[in-house]
Amino acid sequence: MKFSPKIGAIIYIVMGILFTYFATLTADETIWNMPTVLLMIFATFEFGVAIRLLMIHFRFKKKNKK
């Protein structure tokens, strides 16, 4: 079963929001502890993939319109 890039982007955005939420929960006194930094790195990766998938979606949509 294939997913459209739009659906994939939505999934990655939700996962990025969850990783960001978990990172804020793990930040005790400072944000520079290892679990917080790792969760924020994962969240950044998820948001980056979501942006790329949205760009692919809009590129396909523009190409199909012509």
mmCIF file of the N, C-alpha and C atoms, coordinates in Angstrom:
data_MODEL
# 
_entry.id   MODEL 
# 
loop_
_atom_site.group_PDB 
_atom_site.id 
_atom_site.type_symbol 
_atom_site.label_atom_id 
_atom_site.label_alt_id 
_atom_site.label_comp_id 
_atom_site.label_asym_id 
_atom_site.label_entity_id 
_atom_site.label_seq_id 
_atom_site.pdbx_PDB_ins_code 
_atom_site.Cartn_x 
_atom_site.Cartn_y 
_atom_site.Cartn_z 
_atom_site.occupancy 
_atom_site.B_iso_or_equiv 
_atom_site.pdbx_formal_charge 
_atom_site.auth_seq_id 
_atom_site.auth_comp_id 
_atom_site.auth_asym_id 
_atom_site.auth_atom_id 
_atom_site.pdbx_PDB_model_num 
ATOM 1   N N  . MET A 1 1  ? 0.835  -1.163 0.000   1.00 0.00 ? 1  MET A N  1 
ATOM 2   C CA . MET A 1 1  ? 0.000  0.000  0.000   1.00 0.00 ? 1  MET A CA 1 
ATOM 3   C C  . MET A 1 1  ? 0.890  1.239  0.000   1.00 0.00 ? 1  MET A C  1 
ATOM 4   N N  . LYS A 1 2  ? 0.629  2.136  -0.934  1.00 0.00 ? 2  LYS A N  1 
ATOM 5   C CA . LYS A 1 2  ? 1.411  3.358  -1.033  1.00 0.00 ? 2  LYS A CA 1 
ATOM 6   C C  . LYS A 1 2  ? 0.717  4.494  -0.299  1.00 0.00 ? 2  LYS A C  1 
ATOM 7   N N  . PHE A 1 3  ? 1.527  5.307  0.358   1.00 0.00 ? 3  PHE A N  1 
ATOM 8   C CA . PHE A 1 3  ? 1.030  6.515  1.000   1.00 0.00 ? 3  PHE A CA 1 
ATOM 9   C C  . PHE A 1 3  ? 1.436  7.702  0.152   1.00 0.00 ? 3  PHE A C  1 
ATOM 10  N N  . SER A 1 4  ? 0.584  8.698  0.119   1.00 0.00 ? 4  SER A N  1 
ATOM 11  C CA . SER A 1 4  ? 0.938  9.913  -0.605  1.00 0.00 ? 4  SER A CA 1 
ATOM 12  C C  . SER A 1 4  ? 1.959  10.696 0.227   1.00 0.00 ? 4  SER A C  1 
ATOM 13  N N  . PRO A 1 5  ? 2.752  11.536 -0.424  1.00 0.00 ? 5  PRO A N  1 
ATOM 14  C CA . PRO A 1 5  ? 3.705  12.350 0.342   1.00 0.00 ? 5  PRO A CA 1 
ATOM 15  C C  . PRO A 1 5  ? 3.026  13.249 1.365   1.00 0.00 ? 5  PRO A C  1 
ATOM 16  N N  . LYS A 1 6  ? 1.805  13.666 1.076   1.00 0.00 ? 6  LYS A N  1 
ATOM 17  C CA . LYS A 1 6  ? 1.069  14.526 2.012   1.00 0.00 ? 6  LYS A CA 1 
ATOM 18  C C  . LYS A 1 6  ? 0.768  13.777 3.310   1.00 0.00 ? 6  LYS A C  1 
ATOM 19  N N  . ILE A 1 7  ? 0.319  12.529 3.202   1.00 0.00 ? 7  ILE A N  1 
ATOM 20  C CA . ILE A 1 7  ? 0.023  11.715 4.394   1.00 0.00 ? 7  ILE A CA 1 
ATOM 21  C C  . ILE A 1 7  ? 1.313  11.442 5.168   1.00 0.00 ? 7  ILE A C  1 
ATOM 22  N N  . GLY A 1 8  ? 2.387  11.128 4.439   1.00 0.00 ? 8  GLY A N  1 
ATOM 23  C CA . GLY A 1 8  ? 3.667  10.891 5.096   1.00 0.00 ? 8  GLY A CA 1 
ATOM 24  C C  . GLY A 1 8  ? 4.153  12.121 5.835   1.00 0.00 ? 8  GLY A C  1 
ATOM 25  N N  . ALA A 1 9  ? 3.964  13.303 5.236   1.00 0.00 ? 9  ALA A N  1 
ATOM 26  C CA . ALA A 1 9  ? 4.382  14.544 5.885   1.00 0.00 ? 9  ALA A CA 1 
ATOM 27  C C  . ALA A 1 9  ? 3.591  14.776 7.165   1.00 0.00 ? 9  ALA A C  1 
ATOM 28  N N  . ILE A 1 10 ? 2.300  14.487 7.130   1.00 0.00 ? 10 ILE A N  1 
ATOM 29  C CA . ILE A 1 10 ? 1.476  14.664 8.328   1.00 0.00 ? 10 ILE A CA 1 
ATOM 30  C C  . ILE A 1 10 ? 1.946  13.726 9.438   1.00 0.00 ? 10 ILE A C  1 
ATOM 31  N N  . ILE A 1 11 ? 2.266  12.491 9.080   1.00 0.00 ? 11 ILE A N  1 
ATOM 32  C CA . ILE A 1 11 ? 2.759  11.525 10.074  1.00 0.00 ? 11 ILE A CA 1 
ATOM 33  C C  . ILE A 1 11 ? 4.074  12.002 10.674  1.00 0.00 ? 11 ILE A C  1 
ATOM 34  N N  . TYR A 1 12 ? 4.989  12.490 9.830   1.00 0.00 ? 12 TYR A N  1 
ATOM 35  C CA . TYR A 1 12 ? 6.279  12.961 10.331  1.00 0.00 ? 12 TYR A CA 1 
ATOM 36  C C  . TYR A 1 12 ? 6.129  14.216 11.185  1.00 0.00 ? 12 TYR A C  1 
ATOM 37  N N  . ILE A 1 13 ? 5.189  15.097 10.849  1.00 0.00 ? 13 ILE A N  1 
ATOM 38  C CA . ILE A 1 13 ? 4.960  16.288 11.672  1.00 0.00 ? 13 ILE A CA 1 
ATOM 39  C C  . ILE A 1 13 ? 4.439  15.889 13.051  1.00 0.00 ? 13 ILE A C  1 
ATOM 40  N N  . VAL A 1 14 ? 3.517  14.944 13.089  1.00 0.00 ? 14 VAL A N  1 
ATOM 41  C CA . VAL A 1 14 ? 2.984  14.473 14.376  1.00 0.00 ? 14 VAL A CA 1 
ATOM 42  C C  . VAL A 1 14 ? 4.097  13.835 15.205  1.00 0.00 ? 14 VAL A C  1 
ATOM 43  N N  . MET A 1 15 ? 4.941  13.029 14.558  1.00 0.00 ? 15 MET A N  1 
ATOM 44  C CA . MET A 1 15 ? 6.051  12.411 15.294  1.00 0.00 ? 15 MET A CA 1 
ATOM 45  C C  . MET A 1 15 ? 7.032  13.464 15.790  1.00 0.00 ? 15 MET A C  1 
ATOM 46  N N  . GLY A 1 16 ? 7.292  14.499 14.993  1.00 0.00 ? 16 GLY A N  1 
ATOM 47  C CA . GLY A 1 16 ? 8.172  15.583 15.416  1.00 0.00 ? 16 GLY A CA 1 
ATOM 48  C C  . GLY A 1 16 ? 7.611  16.332 16.613  1.00 0.00 ? 16 GLY A C  1 
ATOM 49  N N  . ILE A 1 17 ? 6.295  16.548 16.599  1.00 0.00 ? 17 ILE A N  1 
ATOM 50  C CA . ILE A 1 17 ? 5.658  17.213 17.739  1.00 0.00 ? 17 ILE A CA 1 
ATOM 51  C C  . ILE A 1 17 ? 5.766  16.341 18.988  1.00 0.00 ? 17 ILE A C  1 
ATOM 52  N N  . LEU A 1 18 ? 5.571  15.035 18.830  1.00 0.00 ? 18 LEU A N  1 
ATOM 53  C CA . LEU A 1 18 ? 5.696  14.130 19.984  1.00 0.00 ? 18 LEU A CA 1 
ATOM 54  C C  . LEU A 1 18 ? 7.115  14.110 20.538  1.00 0.00 ? 18 LEU A C  1 
ATOM 55  N N  . PHE A 1 19 ? 8.120  14.052 19.652  1.00 0.00 ? 19 PHE A N  1 
ATOM 56  C CA . PHE A 1 19 ? 9.512  14.076 20.122  1.00 0.00 ? 19 PHE A CA 1 
ATOM 57  C C  . PHE A 1 19 ? 9.825  15.393 20.825  1.00 0.00 ? 19 PHE A C  1 
ATOM 58  N N  . THR A 1 20 ? 9.291  16.497 20.318  1.00 0.00 ? 20 THR A N  1 
ATOM 59  C CA . THR A 1 20 ? 9.509  17.788 20.971  1.00 0.00 ? 20 THR A CA 1 
ATOM 60  C C  . THR A 1 20 ? 8.838  17.810 22.341  1.00 0.00 ? 20 THR A C  1 
ATOM 61  N N  . TYR A 1 21 ? 7.646  17.262 22.429  1.00 0.00 ? 21 TYR A N  1 
ATOM 62  C CA . TYR A 1 21 ? 6.940  17.200 23.711  1.00 0.00 ? 21 TYR A CA 1 
ATOM 63  C C  . TYR A 1 21 ? 7.719  16.347 24.723  1.00 0.00 ? 21 TYR A C  1 
ATOM 64  N N  . PHE A 1 22 ? 8.191  15.189 24.286  1.00 0.00 ? 22 PHE A N  1 
ATOM 65  C CA . PHE A 1 22 ? 8.958  14.333 25.188  1.00 0.00 ? 22 PHE A CA 1 
ATOM 66  C C  . PHE A 1 22 ? 10.270 14.992 25.599  1.00 0.00 ? 22 PHE A C  1 
ATOM 67  N N  . ALA A 1 23 ? 10.866 15.759 24.699  1.00 0.00 ? 23 ALA A N  1 
ATOM 68  C CA . ALA A 1 23 ? 12.106 16.462 25.041  1.00 0.00 ? 23 ALA A CA 1 
ATOM 69  C C  . ALA A 1 23 ? 11.851 17.515 26.113  1.00 0.00 ? 23 ALA A C  1 
ATOM 70  N N  . THR A 1 24 ? 10.713 18.204 26.029  1.00 0.00 ? 24 THR A N  1 
ATOM 71  C CA . THR A 1 24 ? 10.414 19.198 27.065  1.00 0.00 ? 24 THR A CA 1 
ATOM 72  C C  . THR A 1 24 ? 10.131 18.529 28.405  1.00 0.00 ? 24 THR A C  1 
ATOM 73  N N  . LEU A 1 25 ? 9.606  17.315 28.364  1.00 0.00 ? 25 LEU A N  1 
ATOM 74  C CA . LEU A 1 25 ? 9.367  16.591 29.621  1.00 0.00 ? 25 LEU A CA 1 
ATOM 75  C C  . LEU A 1 25 ? 10.672 16.121 30.263  1.00 0.00 ? 25 LEU A C  1 
ATOM 76  N N  . THR A 1 26 ? 11.673 15.792 29.445  1.00 0.00 ? 26 THR A N  1 
ATOM 77  C CA . THR A 1 26 ? 12.926 15.282 29.999  1.00 0.00 ? 26 THR A CA 1 
ATOM 78  C C  . THR A 1 26 ? 13.871 16.384 30.434  1.00 0.00 ? 26 THR A C  1 
ATOM 79  N N  . ALA A 1 27 ? 13.590 17.616 30.076  1.00 0.00 ? 27 ALA A N  1 
ATOM 80  C CA . ALA A 1 27 ? 14.457 18.734 30.472  1.00 0.00 ? 27 ALA A CA 1 
ATOM 81  C C  . ALA A 1 27 ? 14.166 19.082 31.937  1.00 0.00 ? 27 ALA A C  1 
ATOM 82  N N  . ASP A 1 28 ? 15.128 18.790 32.792  1.00 0.00 ? 28 ASP A N  1 
ATOM 83  C CA . ASP A 1 28 ? 14.954 19.067 34.222  1.00 0.00 ? 28 ASP A CA 1 
ATOM 84  C C  . ASP A 1 28 ? 15.451 20.476 34.542  1.00 0.00 ? 28 ASP A C  1 
ATOM 85  N N  . GLU A 1 29 ? 16.722 20.578 34.864  1.00 0.00 ? 29 GLU A N  1 
ATOM 86  C CA . GLU A 1 29 ? 17.301 21.883 35.181  1.00 0.00 ? 29 GLU A CA 1 
ATOM 87  C C  . GLU A 1 29 ? 17.813 22.586 33.931  1.00 0.00 ? 29 GLU A C  1 
ATOM 88  N N  . THR A 1 30 ? 18.322 21.807 32.997  1.00 0.00 ? 30 THR A N  1 
ATOM 89  C CA . THR A 1 30 ? 18.914 22.374 31.788  1.00 0.00 ? 30 THR A CA 1 
ATOM 90  C C  . THR A 1 30 ? 18.487 21.540 30.584  1.00 0.00 ? 30 THR A C  1 
ATOM 91  N N  . ILE A 1 31 ? 18.583 22.130 29.414  1.00 0.00 ? 31 ILE A N  1 
ATOM 92  C CA . ILE A 1 31 ? 18.224 21.365 28.215  1.00 0.00 ? 31 ILE A CA 1 
ATOM 93  C C  . ILE A 1 31 ? 19.429 20.624 27.645  1.00 0.00 ? 31 ILE A C  1 
ATOM 94  N N  . TRP A 1 32 ? 20.578 20.773 28.263  1.00 0.00 ? 32 TRP A N  1 
ATOM 95  C CA . TRP A 1 32 ? 21.796 20.192 27.703  1.00 0.00 ? 32 TRP A CA 1 
ATOM 96  C C  . TRP A 1 32 ? 22.101 18.809 28.261  1.00 0.00 ? 32 TRP A C  1 
ATOM 97  N N  . ASN A 1 33 ? 21.104 18.059 28.688  1.00 0.00 ? 33 ASN A N  1 
ATOM 98  C CA . ASN A 1 33 ? 21.351 16.668 29.057  1.00 0.00 ? 33 ASN A CA 1 
ATOM 99  C C  . ASN A 1 33 ? 21.110 15.777 27.839  1.00 0.00 ? 33 ASN A C  1 
ATOM 100 N N  . MET A 1 34 ? 21.691 14.586 27.859  1.00 0.00 ? 34 MET A N  1 
ATOM 101 C CA . MET A 1 34 ? 21.720 13.734 26.667  1.00 0.00 ? 34 MET A CA 1 
ATOM 102 C C  . MET A 1 34 ? 20.329 13.326 26.147  1.00 0.00 ? 34 MET A C  1 
ATOM 103 N N  . PRO A 1 35 ? 19.401 12.885 26.978  1.00 0.00 ? 35 PRO A N  1 
ATOM 104 C CA . PRO A 1 35 ? 18.086 12.503 26.430  1.00 0.00 ? 35 PRO A CA 1 
ATOM 105 C C  . PRO A 1 35 ? 17.363 13.658 25.738  1.00 0.00 ? 35 PRO A C  1 
ATOM 106 N N  . THR A 1 36 ? 17.457 14.854 26.307  1.00 0.00 ? 36 THR A N  1 
ATOM 107 C CA . THR A 1 36 ? 16.793 16.007 25.700  1.00 0.00 ? 36 THR A CA 1 
ATOM 108 C C  . THR A 1 36 ? 17.407 16.344 24.357  1.00 0.00 ? 36 THR A C  1 
ATOM 109 N N  . VAL A 1 37 ? 18.723 16.337 24.291  1.00 0.00 ? 37 VAL A N  1 
ATOM 110 C CA . VAL A 1 37 ? 19.405 16.658 23.037  1.00 0.00 ? 37 VAL A CA 1 
ATOM 111 C C  . VAL A 1 37 ? 19.078 15.612 21.967  1.00 0.00 ? 37 VAL A C  1 
ATOM 112 N N  . LEU A 1 38 ? 19.085 14.338 22.334  1.00 0.00 ? 38 LEU A N  1 
ATOM 113 C CA . LEU A 1 38 ? 18.762 13.292 21.358  1.00 0.00 ? 38 LEU A CA 1 
ATOM 114 C C  . LEU A 1 38 ? 17.329 13.403 20.856  1.00 0.00 ? 38 LEU A C  1 
ATOM 115 N N  . LEU A 1 39 ? 16.394 13.667 21.751  1.00 0.00 ? 39 LEU A N  1 
ATOM 116 C CA . LEU A 1 39 ? 15.005 13.810 21.329  1.00 0.00 ? 39 LEU A CA 1 
ATOM 117 C C  . LEU A 1 39 ? 14.825 15.020 20.420  1.00 0.00 ? 39 LEU A C  1 
ATOM 118 N N  . MET A 1 40 ? 15.535 16.105 20.690  1.00 0.00 ? 40 MET A N  1 
ATOM 119 C CA . MET A 1 40 ? 15.426 17.275 19.822  1.00 0.00 ? 40 MET A CA 1 
ATOM 120 C C  . MET A 1 40 ? 16.072 17.024 18.462  1.00 0.00 ? 40 MET A C  1 
ATOM 121 N N  . ILE A 1 41 ? 17.140 16.235 18.423  1.00 0.00 ? 41 ILE A N  1 
ATOM 122 C CA . ILE A 1 41 ? 17.752 15.860 17.137  1.00 0.00 ? 41 ILE A CA 1 
ATOM 123 C C  . ILE A 1 41 ? 16.767 15.023 16.327  1.00 0.00 ? 41 ILE A C  1 
ATOM 124 N N  . PHE A 1 42 ? 16.112 14.063 16.977  1.00 0.00 ? 42 PHE A N  1 
ATOM 125 C CA . PHE A 1 42 ? 15.110 13.255 16.280  1.00 0.00 ? 42 PHE A CA 1 
ATOM 126 C C  . PHE A 1 42 ? 13.947 14.127 15.786  1.00 0.00 ? 42 PHE A C  1 
ATOM 127 N N  . ALA A 1 43 ? 13.514 15.076 16.613  1.00 0.00 ? 43 ALA A N  1 
ATOM 128 C CA . ALA A 1 43 ? 12.412 15.958 16.216  1.00 0.00 ? 43 ALA A CA 1 
ATOM 129 C C  . ALA A 1 43 ? 12.814 16.807 15.010  1.00 0.00 ? 43 ALA A C  1 
ATOM 130 N N  . THR A 1 44 ? 14.044 17.295 15.001  1.00 0.00 ? 44 THR A N  1 
ATOM 131 C CA . THR A 1 44 ? 14.522 18.087 13.870  1.00 0.00 ? 44 THR A CA 1 
ATOM 132 C C  . THR A 1 44 ? 14.546 17.252 12.599  1.00 0.00 ? 44 THR A C  1 
ATOM 133 N N  . PHE A 1 45 ? 14.996 16.015 12.721  1.00 0.00 ? 45 PHE A N  1 
ATOM 134 C CA . PHE A 1 45 ? 15.009 15.108 11.567  1.00 0.00 ? 45 PHE A CA 1 
ATOM 135 C C  . PHE A 1 45 ? 13.590 14.879 11.049  1.00 0.00 ? 45 PHE A C  1 
ATOM 136 N N  . GLU A 1 46 ? 12.651 14.659 11.950  1.00 0.00 ? 46 GLU A N  1 
ATOM 137 C CA . GLU A 1 46 ? 11.264 14.415 11.552  1.00 0.00 ? 46 GLU A CA 1 
ATOM 138 C C  . GLU A 1 46 ? 10.669 15.627 10.839  1.00 0.00 ? 46 GLU A C  1 
ATOM 139 N N  . PHE A 1 47 ? 10.920 16.821 11.363  1.00 0.00 ? 47 PHE A N  1 
ATOM 140 C CA . PHE A 1 47 ? 10.402 18.025 10.714  1.00 0.00 ? 47 PHE A CA 1 
ATOM 141 C C  . PHE A 1 47 ? 11.052 18.243 9.350   1.00 0.00 ? 47 PHE A C  1 
ATOM 142 N N  . GLY A 1 48 ? 12.346 17.933 9.238   1.00 0.00 ? 48 GLY A N  1 
ATOM 143 C CA . GLY A 1 48 ? 13.032 18.066 7.954   1.00 0.00 ? 48 GLY A CA 1 
ATOM 144 C C  . GLY A 1 48 ? 12.467 17.132 6.903   1.00 0.00 ? 48 GLY A C  1 
ATOM 145 N N  . VAL A 1 49 ? 12.208 15.895 7.280   1.00 0.00 ? 49 VAL A N  1 
ATOM 146 C CA . VAL A 1 49 ? 11.621 14.928 6.348   1.00 0.00 ? 49 VAL A CA 1 
ATOM 147 C C  . VAL A 1 49 ? 10.211 15.370 5.953   1.00 0.00 ? 49 VAL A C  1 
ATOM 148 N N  . ALA A 1 50 ? 9.459  15.902 6.906   1.00 0.00 ? 50 ALA A N  1 
ATOM 149 C CA . ALA A 1 50 ? 8.099  16.371 6.611   1.00 0.00 ? 50 ALA A CA 1 
ATOM 150 C C  . ALA A 1 50 ? 8.126  17.513 5.601   1.00 0.00 ? 50 ALA A C  1 
ATOM 151 N N  . ILE A 1 51 ? 9.063  18.434 5.753   1.00 0.00 ? 51 ILE A N  1 
ATOM 152 C CA . ILE A 1 51 ? 9.168  19.550 4.803   1.00 0.00 ? 51 ILE A CA 1 
ATOM 153 C C  . ILE A 1 51 ? 9.515  19.037 3.414   1.00 0.00 ? 51 ILE A C  1 
ATOM 154 N N  . ARG A 1 52 ? 10.436 18.075 3.336   1.00 0.00 ? 52 ARG A N  1 
ATOM 155 C CA . ARG A 1 52 ? 10.798 17.517 2.029   1.00 0.00 ? 52 ARG A CA 1 
ATOM 156 C C  . ARG A 1 52 ? 9.615  16.796 1.397   1.00 0.00 ? 52 ARG A C  1 
ATOM 157 N N  . LEU A 1 53 ? 8.850  16.056 2.183   1.00 0.00 ? 53 LEU A N  1 
ATOM 158 C CA . LEU A 1 53 ? 7.681  15.368 1.641   1.00 0.00 ? 53 LEU A CA 1 
ATOM 159 C C  . LEU A 1 53 ? 6.618  16.352 1.169   1.00 0.00 ? 53 LEU A C  1 
ATOM 160 N N  . LEU A 1 54 ? 6.439  17.451 1.889   1.00 0.00 ? 54 LEU A N  1 
ATOM 161 C CA . LEU A 1 54 ? 5.483  18.463 1.440   1.00 0.00 ? 54 LEU A CA 1 
ATOM 162 C C  . LEU A 1 54 ? 5.947  19.116 0.142   1.00 0.00 ? 54 LEU A C  1 
ATOM 163 N N  . MET A 1 55 ? 7.247  19.345 0.011   1.00 0.00 ? 55 MET A N  1 
ATOM 164 C CA . MET A 1 55 ? 7.773  19.902 -1.240  1.00 0.00 ? 55 MET A CA 1 
ATOM 165 C C  . MET A 1 55 ? 7.534  18.939 -2.393  1.00 0.00 ? 55 MET A C  1 
ATOM 166 N N  . ILE A 1 56 ? 7.726  17.652 -2.165  1.00 0.00 ? 56 ILE A N  1 
ATOM 167 C CA . ILE A 1 56 ? 7.467  16.648 -3.202  1.00 0.00 ? 56 ILE A CA 1 
ATOM 168 C C  . ILE A 1 56 ? 5.987  16.635 -3.558  1.00 0.00 ? 56 ILE A C  1 
ATOM 169 N N  . HIS A 1 57 ? 5.122  16.710 -2.553  1.00 0.00 ? 57 HIS A N  1 
ATOM 170 C CA . HIS A 1 57 ? 3.681  16.727 -2.795  1.00 0.00 ? 57 HIS A CA 1 
ATOM 171 C C  . HIS A 1 57 ? 3.282  17.899 -3.681  1.00 0.00 ? 57 HIS A C  1 
ATOM 172 N N  . PHE A 1 58 ? 3.768  19.097 -3.336  1.00 0.00 ? 58 PHE A N  1 
ATOM 173 C CA . PHE A 1 58 ? 3.396  20.270 -4.124  1.00 0.00 ? 58 PHE A CA 1 
ATOM 174 C C  . PHE A 1 58 ? 4.020  20.239 -5.516  1.00 0.00 ? 58 PHE A C  1 
ATOM 175 N N  . ARG A 1 59 ? 5.198  19.643 -5.650  1.00 0.00 ? 59 ARG A N  1 
ATOM 176 C CA . ARG A 1 59 ? 5.818  19.506 -6.967  1.00 0.00 ? 59 ARG A CA 1 
ATOM 177 C C  . ARG A 1 59 ? 4.993  18.569 -7.853  1.00 0.00 ? 59 ARG A C  1 
ATOM 178 N N  . PHE A 1 60 ? 4.538  17.439 -7.299  1.00 0.00 ? 60 PHE A N  1 
ATOM 179 C CA . PHE A 1 60 ? 3.682  16.518 -8.053  1.00 0.00 ? 60 PHE A CA 1 
ATOM 180 C C  . PHE A 1 60 ? 2.361  17.167 -8.416  1.00 0.00 ? 60 PHE A C  1 
ATOM 181 N N  . LYS A 1 61 ? 1.798  17.909 -7.471  1.00 0.00 ? 61 LYS A N  1 
ATOM 182 C CA . LYS A 1 61 ? 0.516  18.579 -7.699  1.00 0.00 ? 61 LYS A CA 1 
ATOM 183 C C  . LYS A 1 61 ? 0.645  19.618 -8.809  1.00 0.00 ? 61 LYS A C  1 
ATOM 184 N N  . LYS A 1 62 ? 1.733  20.365 -8.811  1.00 0.00 ? 62 LYS A N  1 
ATOM 185 C CA . LYS A 1 62 ? 1.965  21.372 -9.846  1.00 0.00 ? 62 LYS A CA 1 
ATOM 186 C C  . LYS A 1 62 ? 2.197  20.716 -11.203 1.00 0.00 ? 62 LYS A C  1 
ATOM 187 N N  . LYS A 1 63 ? 2.940  19.599 -11.205 1.00 0.00 ? 63 LYS A N  1 
ATOM 188 C CA . LYS A 1 63 ? 3.232  18.907 -12.468 1.00 0.00 ? 63 LYS A CA 1 
ATOM 189 C C  . LYS A 1 63 ? 1.969  18.286 -13.054 1.00 0.00 ? 63 LYS A C  1 
ATOM 190 N N  . ASN A 1 64 ? 1.100  17.733 -12.212 1.00 0.00 ? 64 ASN A N  1 
ATOM 191 C CA . ASN A 1 64 ? -0.135 17.112 -12.690 1.00 0.00 ? 64 ASN A CA 1 
ATOM 192 C C  . ASN A 1 64 ? -1.150 18.135 -13.160 1.00 0.00 ? 64 ASN A C  1 
ATOM 193 N N  . LYS A 1 65 ? -1.025 19.364 -12.695 1.00 0.00 ? 65 LYS A N  1 
ATOM 194 C CA . LYS A 1 65 ? -1.958 20.417 -13.081 1.00 0.00 ? 65 LYS A CA 1 
ATOM 195 C C  . LYS A 1 65 ? -1.734 20.834 -14.538 1.00 0.00 ? 65 LYS A C  1 
ATOM 196 N N  . LYS A 1 66 ? -0.508 20.746 -15.011 1.00 0.00 ? 66 LYS A N  1 
ATOM 197 C CA . LYS A 1 66 ? -0.189 21.179 -16.377 1.00 0.00 ? 66 LYS A CA 1 
ATOM 198 C C  . LYS A 1 66 ? -0.610 20.195 -17.417 1.00 0.00 ? 66 LYS A C  1 
# 
